[in-house]
Amino acid sequence: MKFATCNEYFENWPIEDVFNYAAEIGYQGVEIAPFTLANSVDDISATRRREIRQAAATAGVEIVGLHWLLISPEGLYVNHLDDEIRNRTRDYFKSLVQCCGDLGGEVMIIGSPKQRNVLEDWDYQETWNRTKQVFEDCLPLAEQCNVCLCIEPLSSDQTNFIDSAAEACKMVAEINHPNFQTMVDCCSGSDETLPIYQLLQNSADHLYHVHVNDANKRGPGFGDTDFISVLKTLKDLNYQRYVSVEVFDFTPDPRTIAAASLAYLKGINATL
């Protein structure tokens, strides 16, 4: 497995500085939240995309892909009953796919809980079908750009739609396309009745990405989540893709979060 860090907790850092620091302390990749680059990826020029991709290569890290996809611009909603809102979101997803490919990223993490909730009076199955259609419409471009869309199961306190690994795997099976897979987020996984290692095992056939974060929303090693079993399970599964540090509590500071989290993960990995 390879280790990456997400960039949004490096608040206000130029992306080039994040690449350089991540490489300096030993990360192999950086996962980007597009809102940290621009309000809309449509505002990121082809020239700027090439500059960002080159900056990562110069630093010696890979751009893993994108996450926190729909936090901006405003008004996006992946499964909205309103055709105009949903189609605009689909079109923006396609822009994200193109941007991810232009940056050299290979994965897009579909989280965005507030932009996928089933609202009052909506039929759940109809919402499910609308969601599938949006993703299916994006898959030809994703295949062309060598980008994998990963549906992220999120905790029930964040969303009422796809809040379990089993449900995420169900959508993957129904869409049945190599560029649509799933992932496990350890913080959200802590909300499920099964232990995280079991979620990883159950998702193994479609597991394309992993977020490592403690149940307390901090980095691995900053709480009590059992990352020994997480990394051991990934090793047993011969998982060779990225494990990305993602946090929601940005204390004490980005340098400490990034360095301590990586040291903790590498320390566990060295014993397996």
C-alpha positions, 0 to 999 in steps of 0.5 A: 500500500502507498500513503498519501495526505489530503490537502485541505487541512493545510489551510491557505497553503499553496498546493505547491507547498503541500506537495513539497512538504508531503514529499519531504516527510515521506508521503507518496501522494497528495489527494486534493479537495478541488475547492482549495484550488478554485470555487469551480474546476471550470475556472482552473485553466489548462495552463494551471492544470499543467503547472499543478501536475508538473509541481507534483512531479517535481516534488516527487509525489503523485496526485492521487485524485480528488475528494470533497467534490461538491462543496463548491460551487453552490447549488449542486445536488447529485440526486435532486428531484429537480432535473435542472439541478441534477443535470447541472451537477452531472455536468459539473461531475464531468468537469471534475472527471476531466480536471482529475484526469488532467492533473494525473489523478486516478480516483474521485471520492464521492462523499459530499453528504449534504449534496446527496441526502434523501429529502422529505417526501422523496422516494428512496428507490427513485432517489437511488435510481436518479443517483445511478443515472448521474454516475452512469452518465459520467462513466464514459468520460471517466473511462477515457480519462482513466479516472475511477469514481468511488462512492463513499459510505458515510456515517449516519450522522452525516447523511441518510443516503448510502451510510453503510459499506454494504449499501455502497457495494450494492450500488457498485454491483448494480452499476457494474462498471470497472470505473465505478468502485467504492472505498472505506473511510475509517472515521465513518466506518467507526459508526457501523456495527461491524469493525472497520477491518470487517468492512474492508474485507466485505468491500474487498472486491471493489475496494479502490481507496481508503481514508485513514482518520480516527473516530474522533475526526483527527489523524491516525494515532491521535485517538483510539481507533484500531489501525493495526487491524486496518493495516493488517487487513489491507496487507492480507488483502494485498491492497496496493493502492493509496491510504490517505490521511484525511482529518476534520479536526485541523488541530494542532497544525498541518505539519504535526498532523501530517508528520505524526500520522505518517510516522504512526502508520509507517510504524505499524506497517513495519511490524506487519 
